[in-house]
Amino acid sequence: ARRDRLTDTAQTLFAWLKQIVATHHEIALTLEAAKPHAHPVAEDVRGQLGVLLMPRFLAETPWGWLGQFPRYLLAIARRLEKAQTGQMERDRARQAELAPFWRAVLATGPPAPRAMDPQLAQLRWMIEEFRVSLFAQDLGTAIPVSAKRLGEQARQARVAIGR
């Protein structure tokens, strides 16, 4: 029944992968050449990339979120550009705003999207959207997101996983 959509799906996936690989390459070059003062940003970005592009990310990431990866990587590239121009204090403040929510996700174990409780998975993707809103606002977000919304989602996730 879905055979007729297979070609379109494969073409969509190929287009996403092409963007992901190209932007990741650009990010890797930027990280390699990063100025010493950008080290905290570079470290955070490497951690984010390690989770986003973890082994089996193509198989493990829900389709709707996988389609957001080109934008997530573009947001990372923009963040690194800003860090190279010396906007470190602003970046640190934004990183500090994000950190408690990310720690809440990591406290439950490695973020493997398919194995997560749905409430925790929603928090995990809201965090990626929040990163976009903090570091590359002009790219827009796929869902409404704010620190207040993340706080509420974190509370719902804690209840769902019994913590």
Secondary structure, DSSP 4 states (H G I P E B T S, - for coil): --GGGHHHHHHHHHHHHHHHHHHHHHHHHHHHT--GGGHHHHHHHHHHHHHHT-TTHHHHS-HHHHTTHHHHHHHHHHHHHHHHTT-HHHHHHHHHHHHHHHHHHHTTSS--GGGS-HHHHHHHHHHHHHHHHHH-GGG--SS---HHHHHHHHHHHHHHHT-
